[in-house]
Amino acid sequence: MQTITTVAELRHTLEKCRRADQLVGFVPTMGYLHDGHLALIAASQAKCDVTVVSIFVNPTQFGRNEDLSSYPRDFLRDQELCRGQGVAILFAPGAHEVYPSYFETFVEPGDLAKPLCGAFRPGHFRGVATVVCKLFNMVQPDVAFFGQKDFQQCAVVRRMAIDLNLPIEIVTVPTVREQDGLAMSSRNRYLSEEERHQALAISRGLAAALNEFCSGERRVEKLIAVAKKHLETVDTLQYLELVDGDTLKTADSPLRRPAALCAAAYVGSTRLIDNVILTLPTR
């Protein structure tokens, strides 16, 4: 595995791969890797000849009073995990490599960035779209892999790739969960033992609604109520919304199209997000 820190070296190395007609897969991360990230790497390994993983804690997607300075980091551990997974290139640029002096050009996403997390984290998806677009231009992958847990991010990135004519296939990999159902997240390490148990209310509420849906329930208000009953034990429920799977607008009731039930909640001072996809059976 090569660990590369500059765009120039990255492009020089990947040019050799392209001359050999190798398919390049890309997994962008902010580090502190867990099994969810490893699932993305495995998906890339299965589909592509060469896998590039980036580690960059992107300052432009953190709002004021968010956890940029305390975001978990362990580069040596991440490096060993990537090496063990057979990653070809670990790209770990510094902040000045990504955002040079006098940087002032950003990608402004549209309506997909406005609901859900976008309503509570102004500027977040502007930062996400910008850094992902920049990383896409640096790596120039054939395929990029993202986790379903960040459902809205996947929608924003897929729309950006289409709108900006980026020749990259966007693959969404299902959420990886702990044995008790908690969605894996780098921020889970913030939770105390008591908070870790409390956080299970999120996945349990979403799972309960999914079970109702699979049993035939199609009323939006009923599905939300089922999930919300479990979520009463979190410290702050920021949102619980059932949205159209493509537009992220509030889903029509009864459901006739694929939808996503999305939640964001605070457990202690830790903000956690999760979702389940509701796909109607084909006839």
Stockholm file with secondary structure:
# STOCKHOLM 1.0

chainA/1-283         MQTITTVAELRHTLEKCRRADQLVGFVPTMGYLHDGHLALIAASQAKCDVTVVSIFVNPTQFGRNEDLSSYPRDFLRDQELCRGQGVAILFAPGAHEVYPSYFETFVEPGDLAKPLCGAFRPGHFRGVATVVCKLFNMVQPDVAFFGQKDFQQCAVVRRMAIDLNLPIEIVTVPTVREQDGLAMSSRNRYLSEEERHQALAISRGLAAALNEFCSGERRVEKLIAVAKKHLETVDTLQYLELVDGDTLKTADSPLRRPAALCAAAYVGSTRLIDNVILTLPTR
#=GR chainA/1-283 SS CEEECCHHHHHHHHHHHHHTTCCEEEEEECSSCCHHHHHHHHHHHHHCSEEEEEECCCGGGCCTTSSTTTSCCCHHHHHHHHHHTTCSEEECCCHHHHSCTTCCCCCCCCGGGSSTHHHHSTTHHHHHHHHHHHHHHHHCCSEEEEEGGGHHHHHHHHHHHHHTTCCCEEEEECCCBCTTSCBCCGGGGGCCHHHHHHTHHHHHHHHHHHHHHHTTCCCHHHHHHHHHHHHTTSSEEEEEEEEETTTCSBCCSSCCSCEEEEEEEEETTEEEEEEEEECCCCC
#=GC SS_cons         CEEECCHHHHHHHHHHHHHTTCCEEEEEECSSCCHHHHHHHHHHHHHCSEEEEEECCCGGGCCTTSSTTTSCCCHHHHHHHHHHTTCSEEECCCHHHHSCTTCCCCCCCCGGGSSTHHHHSTTHHHHHHHHHHHHHHHHCCSEEEEEGGGHHHHHHHHHHHHHTTCCCEEEEECCCBCTTSCBCCGGGGGCCHHHHHHTHHHHHHHHHHHHHHHTTCCCHHHHHHHHHHHHTTSSEEEEEEEEETTTCSBCCSSCCSCEEEEEEEEETTEEEEEEEEECCCCC
//
